[in-house]
């Protein structure tokens, strides 16, 4: 008998995790709550909101699951893992105190400063701060961060002084304070670290594309595409990131009364000298980074996640493929502003396989309504290619994307350009 797993969430990240879990020899069935049209086709969806902690706990009990994998940050901050562990259900994802590394940017920054982890300087701005004086200390570009969970939309990076001041004032009015950070120059990369009190392991580093337009221009988004492994994260950079950033954080989190068990997402900025600094921490798998890292785990994904959830990662280290992965997000008309929803999605969404590799569709903002596939969000689908080289993976991903139609949709045509 294989294991029964519940995945919490309904986006592209959760579809990627579901695919990976169903590829695990140790898994018999995967349930997803609430899921999307992609998970409905391969797993069993349940109409329970990701943030409904009581509902998710009741569902996990009813299904008698062996493991819960929590996708989004909000239920982690809300204490879902705490509630599950209190009834002896293993949960992949940190307890609520550990989740504050994402729940509060101010908290995360203070932990980094206490541990001497390289990161940007910071100012705390309130309604008593001389804002004109504060924003001139470091000058343009300005990096302003709200100290709340904002679904990836709580940060503004701008060279427009008026825009910076407006966002600062609006944030102070709504939240009571806001963080102004020193701008870090360089190239960004994402390092996903699986960790518990027994040890940690880093997954292949990825690089995503946050801006909506080609050449990294335009508004910030939740991510328009990603690829892995990212060449900017050389072995030397990875070694420094592990020794200067991951190891001190792991030592700190493992020393707490309730240790951290889950994925720690480390957003890195790598300067021209190869020195990494932390832009931000997240306490879960990234999206769209998951879509390009999970396919590169060649060992049993469920065994890995369960080992972390039970605090025995050191005895169940994963292995990785030598392949490359690249994903391109198909976004709805209007995104990253209010997206046009409810439009018909047509075309061939089945897997594509040839001698060079394979490509497939990750669902994010989709559902089946009256028997047809429609869009329900801003980031609707992602086309992911897996191949022995990054250029082949890119070619496969874009080839597959041409087979999908959604009125008004848009996507970037230069994903992976920094590496290629």
N, C-alpha and C positions, 0 to 999 in steps of 0.2 A: 504493500500500500504506500502510495506517495503522499506527500504533504499537501495540506490545504493552506493557501495563503490569501490574505486580504490586502489589497493595495488601496490606499486612501488617496483620493484625488481624481481629477477628470481631465487632465491636460496631456500635452505631448510627452512630458516626462513620465506620466503614469502609463501611457501606452507603451513607451519604450521599456519600462520596468516589467510590464506584463508580458511582453514578447520575450524578454530575457528570462523571466521566471518560468514561462512555459517551455522554454528550451532547456531548462534544468532537468536532468534525469531524476532528481529527487522529488519533483513536483507532480501531483496528480491533477489538481484543479486550482484555478485562480479566480477569486472574486474581486470586483472593483466597485468602489463606492465614492462618488456617483458614476465615474467612468464616462466614456463617450462612444461614438459610433464605432470607432476602431476597436476598443476593448470589448464592445458588445459582440463583435464578430468572432472573438477568440476566447473570451472568458465570460463570466456571469456578472452583469451589472446589477447594482442595487441603488435605489433612489434615496440615498442618505447623503446629505451635504457633507463635504469634507470637514467643515468647521463645527459640525454637530458632534461634540465629544461624547455625550451620553448615547446618542444614536449609533455612533461607530463602535463604542464599547459593547452595546447591546447586540449589534450585528455580529461582532467578533465572537461573542459568547454563543449566540444562536447557531452560528456556522461551525463552532468548535474548531477554530483555526489553530494551526501550529505556529503561525507567524503573521504579524501585521507589519506592512511596510508603509510608512507615512510619507507621502510625497510633498505636500505643501508645508510652508512654515507656520501658518496660522494655527492649525490644530496642535502643533508641537508647543508653541508658546502657550496655547490654551490648556495644556496638560494632558493630551491624549496618551502619550507614552507613560506618564505617571499613573493614570487610571488603569491602563492595561497591565502594567507590571504589578499593580496592587492586587490583581486577581490572577497573577502568574501566567499571563499571556505575553510571550516575547514580542517586543516592539522594536523595529529598526527605526531609530530616531531618538534624539536626546530628550531628557526630562525637561520640564518647563524652565528650570533655572539655567540649564545649559543652553536652551533655545534663546535665551536673552542675548546671546552673542549676535543674533539677527534681529531679535525683537527690539533692541535698543542699541543704536549706533554709538550713543554716548557710553553705555556700559562696555561695549566691545572696545572702544577706543581706550578707555581707562585700563582695561585688562592688558591691552597691548603695551601701553606706556609702563605699566607696573612690571611687565616681563621683559622690557627693553626690546620688544619686537619692532623692527623697522616699519614705520608708517608715517603718514603726513602729519604735520603740525595741525592743531585744532584750536578754535576759539568757540566759546559758548556765548551765544548772543541772546539777550532778552530785551524786554521793552525798556530796560534801564541802560542799555548799551548805546554808545555813540556810534551809530551804524556807519556813517561816512568815514569816521576815523578807522573803524574796524576793517572795512573792506579795502582800505588803502595800505594796510600792513603788508600784504603779500601781492596785491595788485591782480591784474587780469592774467589768465582766466580765473573766474571764481567758481569754487566748488561748494555748493550749499546742500546740506543733508538734513532732512527732517528726522526726528528721533522717534519714529513710529513705524509700524508695519504699513507700507504703502503700496504693496503689490508691484514693487520694482519701479514705482513712479515717484519716489520720495527724494530724488536727487536731481539737481540742476547744475550743469556745467556750462558756463557761458562767458563770452568776452564782452557781453552787453551789460554795462554797469546798471542801467535802469532795470533790466530783467532780473539781475541778481538781487537788487534792493527790493523789488516787488515781491520776489519769492521769499526773501528773508522776512519781510513785514507780514506777508500772508501766513507764513509758517508760525511766526511768533504769536500772531493773533489766534491761530487755531490750536497750537500745541503748547504755548507758553515759553518755548525756547527753540533754537535751531542751531545747528553746527555749521561753522564756516571753516573749511579745511584748506590747507596749503595745496596747491596744484602739483601733482606729480607727473613729470614728463616721462615718456617711454612707451613701451608696447605692453598691452595687457595680455594676460593669460590666466586660465582657470585651472587650479589644482584641486581635484576632489580627493579627500583623504578619508578613508574608512578607519575608524578608531574606536577602541574601547580601552578599559584599564589594562588589558594584557599587551596591547601593542597597537601599531598603525601600519597602513600600507597606502601608498599614493597610486591613484589610477593614472593612466596616460594623460598628460596635460593637454588641454584643448584651448582653442581661441575662438571667441564668438564675435559677431558683428552687431553692435548695439544700434548704430545709426540706421535710419530708414533708407537712406540713399546710397548709391554707388560711391566708392571712394571714401566711405565713412563720413558722409555729409548728411545734414538734415537732423530731424528730431531724434531723441533717444527712444528706443523701444525696449521690449522685453527680450529682444534678440531676433535677428533676421536670418541667422544661420550660424553654423559652427563647424569646426573640423578638428580632428585629432589623429595622431599626435601633432602638437604644434611645434614646428622647428625652432621658434624663438625660445622655447624652454629647453635649452641644451642640457647636457648632463651636468655641466658646471653650474648652470642656473638652478637646476633641480637640487643639486647637492647643497647649494647655499640656502635655498628655500627650506629644505628639510632641516638643516642644522640651525638656521637663524629664526625660523618662523614656526615650523611644524613641531619640532622636538620640544621647545619650551612651552608651547601651548598644550601639547599632549601631556607633558609632565604636570602642568597646572591642572588640567581637566581631570587627570587620573587621580590626583591627590584629594579631590573633593569628596565629601561624604557620599554623594551619589555621583558615580563617575559618568562621563559622557560616553554614550553608545550610539553611533550613527555615522553619518557623513558630515564632515566639516568641509565646506566649500571655501577655498582660499582664493580670493580675487587678487591676483598679483599685478604689480606694475614693475616692469623690468627696464632699468635705465640703460644708457648706451654702454656702460661699463659692465653690464650683466648683473648688476646688484638688484635683487628683488625687494620690494616693499609691499605691504598689505594695503589694498584699496578698501576691501570690506571682507567680512566673514558672512557666510550664510550657513544655516544649520541643516541643509538638506541637499539633495542632488540639484544641480542647476538645470535650467531649461532655456536653450536647446542643448546644453552640454551633455545631458544624459543620453540623448539620441545618438551621440557619436562616441561615447565612452563605454556604455553597457555592451554594445556589440563587440568591443575589443576584449572583453573578459571571456577567456576561453574555458575557464573552469566553471563549476556549478554555481550559478548566481545565488540560488536559494541557500545553499550551504554557507556561502560567504555572509549573506545578510543575517542569517540565523546565528552564525557564530558571533557576529558583532553584537546582536541583540542579547545574547547570553553571556557576553564578556569573555569569550574564548577565541578571539581573532588570531592570536599568536599560533594556535594549533590548526588553523584553517586558512592559510594564506592563498590568495588566488594566483592563477597564471593568466598570461595575456597573449593575444594574437599579435602577429607582426604586421597585420593589415592596417590600412588607413580608412578613415570614415569621414564623410562630409555630408552635412544636411543643409537644405535650403528651405526657408520658411515661405509658405504661400499665405499672404495676409489679405484680409478683407478690405474692400474699398473704405476709405476713411481712416484706417489705422495708420499711425498710433493715436489719432483722435477717435471719437466715437465711431465704431465700425458699423457698416451696413450688415445686418444679420438676416437670416431666414432665406438666403438665396440657395438655389439648387446647385449641387456639386455633381458633375457628370464626368465620364471618361473611364479609363482603365486604371483602377486602383490596386490591381493585383501585383504581386511581386514580379520583378523582372530579373532574369538570370541569364548570363552569358559566360563565355570563357574567361572574361576579364574580372568578373565579380557579380555582385547582385545589387539591386536597388529596390526600395520598398517605401510605402507611405506610412508616416506616423500621423495619427489623427490628434488634433488638439481641440479646436472649437467646432465640433461636429455632433450631430445627432440624427437618428432616423425618425422622420415624421411622416405619417401616412404612407409608409413604405418607401420613401425617397430620402436621400442623403442631403441634408441642408447645413448651412453654416450657422454657428451660434456664438462666435467670438471674433476677436481681432486677429489672432494668429490661428488660422484655420487648419492647415495641414503642414507637414514638412516632408520633403522628398530626401531620402537618405541613401547614399551610395557607399558600398563597402568594396574595396579592391586592394590589390597589392601595392599600389602607388596612390598618392594623393590626387594626381592628375586624372587617373582612371576613375577614382571614386567620385571626383567632381563631374566628370563626363557622364557617368551613370546617373548621378542625382539629377542633373539638368535634363537628361534624356527622359527620365521617368516623369519629371514635372511637366513636360510638354504633353503628356497623355491625360492631364487633368484639366478640367474646365470649370471656372467659377467667375461669373460676371463681375467685372470691376476689380478683380483681384490683382495684386502686384507682388513682385518679389525682386530681390537683388540679383543681378547677373554676375557679380564679382566675388562671391563667397570663396574664400581661400586665396584671394589675390596676394596677400602679404607673403604667403609661403610659396606661391607659384610664380 
